[in-house]
Each structure stands twice: as structure tokens, then as C-alpha cells.
Amino acid sequence: MMSTLSAPRTTPSDANTNTGARPPRARSGRERPNILGGLGGWIWLAIIILPIYYVIITSLKRQSEYYSSNPLLPPASPTLDNYVMVLEHDFARYFLNSAIVTIGSVIPILLVCFMASYAIVRGHSRFLAGTNSLFLLGLAIPLQATIIPIYFMVTRANMYDTLLALILPSIAFAIPLSVIILNTFMRNVPNELFESMRLDGCSNWQMLWKLAFPLVKPALVTVGIYQGLQVWNSFLFPLILTQSADVAVLPLSLWAFQGEFSMNIPAILASVVLTSIPLLVLYLVGRKQLLGGLTAGFGK
């Protein structure tokens, strides 16, 4: 009979001893908490929440209670009289004008900038490259430096004191930044997908809406919310390009309320709360798409 000699088994500890390598350290089940980071987050949250808390509780106070009580304490007897007072002073008309200007500006901004970014990214002509440079140049022109030429053009076009006088300049000044943002997202769409659709016989118009639009939708929502906030809170254009109360928007209405209720701070803050509600609803509706658009590319 032949006897076979089996090689002795080596344990991981023996192998580490023979090779001189150190055994890997066992990972602890609990990671060390970031105390400073958590403390900084809570401090930043308090800084953000405190003004919102102050505005809400003050809008629920009576004028006499506001001057006689601690401003940071909740009202002893909350009341909605301030909101009723604001709503009775043509707040619905101001709200409707702001909604018309915002929607009438954001929809053309998204359509024009989306198609322009597709043409710039997918095109290969010198004209499109020069157009992209013009958009970059548009970021260097401040809004305040152009208000006199805009006023001159609006008056010569007989659009002064109309909502269209607010919509057209808002679109023009929102296009450069919106195109640059959408260009970045459009370049992240793989070129192989476009080539595959082209081999299937799809036209550029079909590739624009069936391929690029679904993939760039988070960026469109991000641009739409950002530009919507800019138009909704715009004060300079309504102040210079309108004068009648029939076309006044919410920023001007807050200014008027401040003049009318100069001593009634709770009524002014009630109008601020009513003005902020549409922005909060817009954020809640597009929150998922907005976060997806803001964080796109960080995982690469």
C-alpha cells in the first residue's frame, strides 16, 4: 500500500504569521457619531425655523397683543382676522396676476431652453457654438443695467402697464442660465441611445421628445421651480413697467399692504404667509424631481 502524505492545512493566522502580513481589523458594528456635524445641523435648522415660526405666530396675533406680549411667544388667543383683512383688499386679484405672469413665463422658458440645449449639444455647426457663447455672455449682463432700455422698448411697443410687459423680459433674462443648466444634463444622455433611435428611423423631433425629454425631466423641473421662484418674487420689473392696481402682482401688493398697514405688523405678515403658500405647494409637488435634478451627477 502506498501512503500519501497530505499537506498540512494552514490557518489564516499561520498564513499571516508566515508572510508577515497583519490580520485585517474587524470593523466595529457602530460608527463613531459626528457630534460637531449634528450640532451644526441643529443650529442651522434653528436659524431657518425661527423666522418662519415668528412670521406664523405673529400673523395669528391681534395688533394690541403684538405690542404688549413677547414676540416669540405664541398668541394667547389666535385669530384669523388678519388673513380676512388681507383677503378683503383685492388679494385674489394680485394672486391671479402673479399666477398669470409666472405660468406665462415659465412654460416658454422651458420649451425654448429645452429645444435650444438639444440643438447646441447635438448640433455640430459653428453657429450653434457661437449661440452657446452668447448665452454665456448673457450671464454677465446684470438686470439692473438694462432696465432703462427695457422701459424704452416696452413703452415704444405700447405694452406699458400690461402683464405682457412683465412676461417677455422675465423670459429673456431667464434663458441664458436655463440653457446652460440644461446643456449639462443633455450631455449626460448617452450618445448610443440617440444613434440607436436614428437607426430605427426616428427624426430629431422624435428623439427630442421620446428620448431626451424623459431623461432630462428632473433638470426641467429644477429649472422650472427655480425660474418660477424668480418670477414670482420679482419686484423690479413690476415696479418700473406697471403702475395701475389692475395689473399689480403680489410683491407690489405686499409693498402696498406695508404702506396701508404701516402699524399693523400682523396683517403684513399674514399677507407674507398667503404669498408663500403657492411656493410651498410647488416645492411639495416637484420635490422628488427637484432633488433628483440637484443631485444628478454626484454619484458618478
HELIX and SHEET records of a PDB file:
HELIX    1   1 PRO A   12  THR A   19  1                                   8    
HELIX    2   2 ILE A   35  SER A   59  1                                  25    
HELIX    3   3 GLN A   63  SER A   68  1                                   6    
HELIX    4   4 ASP A   81  LEU A   87  1                                   7    
HELIX    5   5 PHE A   91  ARG A  122  1                                  32    
HELIX    6   6 ARG A  126  GLY A  138  1                                  13    
HELIX    7   7 GLN A  144  THR A  146  5                                   3    
HELIX    8   8 ILE A  147  ARG A  156  1                                  10    
HELIX    9   9 LEU A  164  ARG A  187  1                                  24    
HELIX   10  10 ASN A  191  LEU A  199  1                                   9    
HELIX   11  11 ASN A  204  MET A  207  1                                   4    
HELIX   12  12 LEU A  208  ALA A  212  3                                   5    
HELIX   13  13 PHE A  213  TRP A  232  1                                  20    
HELIX   14  14 LEU A  236  LEU A  241  1                                   6    
HELIX   15  15 ALA A  245  VAL A  247  5                                   3    
HELIX   16  16 LEU A  250  GLU A  260  1                                  11    
HELIX   17  17 ILE A  265  VAL A  285  1                                  21    
HELIX   18  18 ARG A  287  LEU A  294  1                                   8    
END                                                                             
